[in-house]
C-alpha cells in the first residue's frame, strides 16, 4: 500500500506522534532540570585557594624591580631609566637585579610637580 500524504488517517497519526514526542521531551527536560537543581543544592561552592592581593600587602614591600615599579606608578621603563641616569631616582643592584627602594620611589614621586 503506497503512502498517500493526503490520507487523513496518516496525517492524524503524525499529528498524534508529534504531540507524544513533544510531551516526552518536556517531561525529560523537566526531570533533568529537577535533577540538576538537586545536585547543585548538594554541592558546596568551591572556596578560592588564592587570596586576593590587597593594596596594603603591596605597600609593605621594601623594594621593587624595574618592571614592578613601572607597573605600580604607571610609567614607562624609559622614563624610569631616565630618572635613574639623571640621579633623580636612586636604584641599587642586588646581583643581576636592579631594585628601587620603596622609600626612594616615594621620595621621587613626591618631588613631582602638582598638575
Steps between C-alpha positions, in 0.01 A plus 500: 500500500663827392511794745268778405576830678143609441369205705329648811584193708869541427489873578326431833756231584792741451321778690452267800855368472635858500289585808628189678862585417451860621351376827785254547764769432334733751488227764866406449619864507304571820634181659858589403462856626366369832798266538746777417341730759519226762865430418589869510334543837712216641829632361676754716658794317874466462705720727768699323849369567669826406442798723445832322789741527413816683658838453634489855696183429665674203586806712696284743768428238844643567622498139370460146648367181501733198194326358311512831582867557380592151178308549441642848523867400394465137804627310714354223834329552679770303362773730617303802846444351527873415427588862764252616765624254440864598539400868148614588410141596739272683522134406704223661634180352445164665691251293372543145176658612444875521281599792340828594436548868142585585611808697705628205211442262263688731750786544537530120123505449460763773744725310273505194324832440129510572293536184 
